[in-house]
Amino acid sequence: MSVAGPKPAATPTTVPDSPYLLRRAVAADAEAISTLIAPYAAADLMLPRPVGPLYEAIRDFHVALDPTTSVLVGCAALHVFDGELAEIKSLAVAADHQGRGLAAELITRCLADARGLGLRRVFALVLRDTLWTRLGFTSTDRDSLPQKVWGECIYCPKFHRCDEVAVSFDLAQDQDQPA
């Protein structure tokens, strides 16, 4: 049985006051995501994301498209660890689109996903926490994230010389606040 119309995951949506089209990533985005991340990985600012593993994680990603060219200019992923914890990772914005609020929009999309999944806490490992603290994240001890440290970080080539700081957002507290 087929359903007419575009698949919801691929339907772009606009964010109020944003020129970008944001949508869930589709398999065809994997190569563009890898290409977007590559310069940051080459500069040792983030880990590379080869295309093959991106296909496996494609459902984790949100992407942003330039509305005039339909070129993928931003991405971020929400990786769920367990019933309470997720990580925002692979946040990248094309150099010529930085400073326009796109990273914040992608982070906000990931937080909305986490809320929708009923998660309690979201974290990220970042080089600079300014944007993240502006969005309500707080500094966190990396040792409070054993799922990440012993599940993934231990395999990172930068494990013993990691220069990232951990930030987290308490969704449980956020959900307790009046709307």
Buried (B, 14 or more C-beta within 10 A) or exposed (E): EEEEEEEEEBEBEEBEEBBBBBBBBBEEBBEBBBBBBBEBBEEEBBBEBEEEEBEEBBEBBBBBBBBEEEEBBBBBBBBBBEEBBBBBBBBBBBEEBEEBBBBBBBBBBBBEBBEEEEBBBBBBBBEEBEBBEEBEBEEBEBEEBEBBBEEBBEEBEEEEEEEBBBBBBBBEEBEEEEE
